[in-house]
Amino acid sequence: MFETFRNAWKIPSLRARMLFTLMMLIVFRFGAHIPVPYLSSEAMQAFLGAGGTDLFSLFDVFTGGAFSSATVLALGVSPYINASIIIQLLTVAIPALERLAKEGVEGRKKLNKITRYVAVVLAFVQGAGLYVTLYNMSVTAGIDAIQNPGVLTFFVIVLTFTAGTAFMVWIGELITEKGLGNGVSMLIFAGIVSGIPSAIVTIYNQFLGTGVTAGGLVAVILIVVIAIAAVAFVVFFSDAERRIPVQYAKRVVGRKLYGGQSTNIPIKVAMGGVMPIIFASSIMAFPATIVRLVTGGNMPTEGWGYYVLGCLSAGYSTAWWTSVVYAVIYFLLIIFFTYFYSSIQFNPIELSNNMKKSGGFIPGIRPGKPTSDYIGKISSRLNLVGAFFLGAVAILPVIIGAVFNIPSLQIGGTSLLIMEGVALETVRQIESQMTMRHYKGFLE
């Protein structure tokens, strides 16, 4: 990877893209420290609590601490991601959106425009909900979260949050157009990376802060070894794929002979990438988020509600069996969303029809329905392997966090997969750009 970046730096056009991406990320980190008027950062930190695993904690990780600091970019690109998921799901259900998706570049532009509008609306709604929650917390807990509460203060805070999200979406699109990689993913990557030093300090203070002991040293070494192994595991499975051989029949068009060549269809094992984990973690964090919004941050500490939230939030309850229930439910949700997301992204029937129109066939399999059934069976098996892989990577931090009493480590599993996916995708894009620039063409 480092060799790829070093070679890319020697190409002026790629060097300009790399510098532009770096400058945009610096602008993002600068904006993550601009405070929101009339809003107290201490109240926001009190609202988050210590090491929570709800959606707001994910916001804070993805924004590099901008949420807990009550800054302009507190909501980050989460409303845009939610809007993208909503539009993507509605594309399957609404014929008009499905037609736009099949219209090529112009259709995708219209869908992106609709997604941006939906993201702005969601940012306003989330900002308004956060304002109401903080206001209720000010009333019930006696914390001065909002200064001079009123209609004007409401619109100033909510519109500031909304403008911050719109600004980040704009920066992300600029990075996609003029920089390297997917802009929104790069912003999330930068936010996660910016929180690594504080995570290292937290682990150090917990195990070695009071002095170097054998148990603390073994725990730190074990965490580092497992993290390195998880990185290697993710890289291996991210590139793993099953290649289905395809043969194209020979056909004569005029005086020329076409076809007669062999190729393959690559199907990735982890087809859904990190999306099943994001969906599953969002579903698991939803109840705790609703309780936090309704109670103004006053989470239950006993009773059945305490244990129910313990089964849906890693590290929330001190009872060991709640972590086991959480891991099982989380694992099953990842398997479900792996199949669900794969069914949206990959259509064996459409692939089989396209092969049939082009004169292609899988050796030993008849074209048409037998081909689609064969591809669907292979895809189903690969989804099962990929789901178990994602589930293992996702619940490993949960187990480690329960053993070593690090509640927020569960979010680290999702962050690890996102960082790995963005880094690998960016390296692939750089390599493709370098290949395109070094390609000598057919004349030589």
C-alpha positions, -999 to 999 in steps of 0.1 A, spaced: 0 0 0 28 24 9 45 16 -24 13 24 -42 11 58 -26 48 65 -32 44 57 -69 12 77 -72 29 108 -56 53 109 -86 24 114 -110 14 152 -111 -23 146 -116 -26 120 -89 -4 141 -66 -29 170 -71 -58 147 -62 -40 135 -31 -33 171 -19 -68 182 -26 -82 153 -6 -59 161 23 -69 198 22 -106 189 23 -100 165 53 -82 194 71 -112 216 64 -134 189 79 -113 186 110 -112 224 114 -150 225 112 -153 198 138 -140 223 164 -164 252 156 -190 254 185 -227 257 179 -242 290 194 -263 287 226 -253 250 231 -231 236 259 -205 210 251 -205 198 287 -242 191 284 -237 171 252 -210 150 269 -233 144 299 -260 134 274 -238 108 258 -226 94 291 -196 72 294 -189 47 267 -224 43 253 -233 21 223 -264 38 209 -267 57 177 -254 89 192 -222 72 202 -218 61 166 -223 97 155 -195 107 179 -171 80 165 -179 88 128 -175 126 133 -143 123 153 -157 137 185 -176 166 168 -209 153 183 -198 152 219 -181 186 215 -214 202 202 -198 216 171 -212 226 137 -205 192 122 -220 173 150 -245 153 129 -218 145 103 -228 127 72 -252 103 90 -283 119 76 -269 116 41 -261 79 47 -296 73 60 -311 91 30 -289 70 6 -301 38 23 -338 50 22 -336 60 -15 -318 27 -24 -345 7 -7 -373 27 -23 -357 22 -57 -367 -14 -55 -403 -6 -43 -411 26 -64 -412 21 -102 -404 58 -109 -372 56 -89 -363 23 -105 -366 39 -139 -343 67 -128 -318 42 -117 -318 26 -151 -314 58 -171 -276 59 -168 -257 90 -157 -286 114 -159 -308 92 -138 -281 88 -112 -277 126 -111 -314 130 -104 -313 103 -77 -283 120 -60 -302 153 -61 -332 136 -44 -309 120 -19 -294 154 -10 -328 169 -4 -339 140 18 -306 143 37 -312 179 45 -348 171 57 -334 143 79 -307 165 93 -333 191 103 -355 165 119 -326 150 138 -314 184 149 -349 193 161 -351 160 181 -317 166 196 -327 202 206 -359 189 223 -340 162 241 -314 186 254 -341 211 265 -359 183 284 -326 174 300 -321 210 311 -355 210 327 -353 175 344 -317 173 353 -311 210 360 -282 211 335 -278 244 316 -276 227 282 -292 254 261 -287 291 268 -317 314 263 -341 287 250 -367 300 227 -379 299 191 -349 319 177 -325 297 196 -342 266 183 -339 277 147 -303 288 152 -292 255 167 -312 233 143 -303 252 112 -266 252 122 -267 214 125 -285 211 91 -260 235 75 -231 214 89 -245 183 73 -250 200 40 -215 214 41 -200 179 48 -220 164 19 -207 191 -4 -171 184 8 -177 147 2 -189 153 -34 -159 175 -40 -135 148 -28 -153 122 -50 -151 145 -81 -116 161 -77 -99 139 -50 -94 102 -43 -119 77 -32 -155 81 -22 -158 115 -5 -184 105 22 -165 74 31 -132 94 33 -149 118 58 -161 89 80 -126 74 77 -110 107 88 -134 110 118 -126 74 130 -89 78 126 -89 111 145 -104 92 175 -77 65 176 -52 84 198 -79 90 225 -89 53 223 -52 43 229 -50 67 258 -82 52 273 -69 16 270 -35 27 285 -51 45 314 -74 15 321 -47 -12 322 -14 6 327 -24 40 341 -18 31 378 14 11 371 27 -17 349 14 -50 361 16 -85 345 -22 -87 341 -25 -52 325 5 -58 302 -10 -92 290 -44 -75 284 -28 -48 263 -7 -72 243 -37 -95 237 -58 -65 225 -31 -54 201 -26 -90 187 -63 -95 182 -66 -61 165 -37 -70 141 -53 -104 134 -87 -89 128 -71 -64 103 -54 -93 84 -87 -113 85 -107 -84 71 -82 -78 43 -82 -114 33 -120 -118 32 -125 -84 15 -105 -97 -16 -119 -133 -15 -142 -141 -44 -157 -171 -62 -152 -170 -100 -178 -187 -121 -165 -197 -156 -185 -184 -186 -181 -194 -222 -193 -173 -251 -205 -191 -282 -190 -182 -316 -212 -162 -340 -207 -147 -374 -217 -111 -381 -210 -102 -417 -175 -114 -425 -163 -113 -389 -163 -140 -362 -173 -129 -327 -173 -148 -294 -157 -181 -287 -138 -167 -256 -138 -178 -220 -141 -155 -190 -155 -156 -155 -180 -139 -132 -164 -129 -99 -187 -130 -69 -173 -116 -37 -176 -135 -4 -183 -103 16 -206 -89 -11 -224 -65 13 -192 -51 28 -197 -33 60 -234 -24 53 -249 -55 71 -230 -45 103 -241 -9 100 -277 -20 96 -275 -45 125 -258 -21 149 -283 6 140 -312 -17 148 -296 -28 181 -289 7 191 -323 20 182 -341 11 216 -314 27 237 -315 58 215 -352 62 219 -350 58 257 -322 83 258 -342 108 238 -374 103 258 -357 104 292 -333 132 284 -303 110 290 -316 94 323 -311 57 315 -326 30 338 -302 15 363 -324 -14 376 -355 -33 368 -366 -51 336 -359 -21 314 -323 -22 326 -318 -58 316 -337 -54 282 -314 -25 273 -284 -46 285 -294 -73 259 -296 -47 232 -265 -26 241 -230 -40 246 -216 -32 280 -247 -14 293 -256 -41 319 -231 -56 344 -249 -90 342 -228 -114 321 -258 -131 304 -269 -99 288 -237 -97 268 -243 -133 256 -278 -125 245 -266 -93 228 -239 -112 209 -264 -139 197 -290 -113 186 -263 -92 169 -249 -122 151 -283 -133 138 -292 -97 126 -259 -96 107 -268 -128 89 -302 -115 80 -290 -82 67 -262 -99 47 -288 -118 28 -312 -88 26 -285 -64 12 -272 -91 -12 -307 -96 -26 -309 -59 -34 -274 -56 -49 -272 -89 -68 -299 -102 -91 -291 -137 -105 -321 -136 -129 -310 -103 -145 -274 -116 -148 -286 -148 -164 -307 -129 -189 -278 -106 -198 -256 -137 -204 -282 -153 -225 -286 -122 -247 -248 -120 -252 -246 -157 -262 -228 -166 -229 -233 -198 -208 -218 -216 -179 -203 -249 -190 -226 -278 -180 -255 -255 -171 -283 -247 -195 -291 -210 -202 -321 -194 -186 -336 -205 -153 -311 -233 -146 -283 -207 -149 -300 -182 -126 -307 -210 -101 -271 -221 -102 -258 -186 -97 -283 -180 -69 -273 -212 -51 -236 -202 -52 -244 -166 -41 -265 -180 -12 -236 -202 0 -211 -173 -3 -235 -151 16 -236 -176 45 -197 -177 46 -196 -139 44 -223 -135 71 -203 -157 95 -172 -138 87 -188 -104 94 -205 -118 125 -172 -131 138 -155 -98 133 -184 -79 148 -189 -99 180 -152 -103 187 -149 -68 201 -181 -75 221 -164 -106 237 -132 -87 244 -151 -57 258 -170 -80 281 -139 -98 293 -118 -67 298 -146 -44 308 -143 -20 278 -180 -12 268 -172 11 239 -150 -15 222 -180 -29 203 -181 3 182 -144 -4 174 -154 -35 154 -176 -15 131 -150 12 128 -123 -13 120 -144 -27 91 -152 8 78 -115 19 79 -104 -13 62 -130 -10 35 -123 26 27 -85 21 27 -87 -9 4 -111 9 -20 -89 40 -21 -58 19 -29 -77 1 -57 -88 34 -72 -52 47 -71 -39 16 -87 -66 18 -115 -57 55 -121 -20 45 -123 -27 16 -147 -48 40 -169 -19 65 -171 8 39 -178 -12 20 -204 5 24 -238 -24 15 -259 -28 -8 -289 -4 10 -313 27 -3 -294 
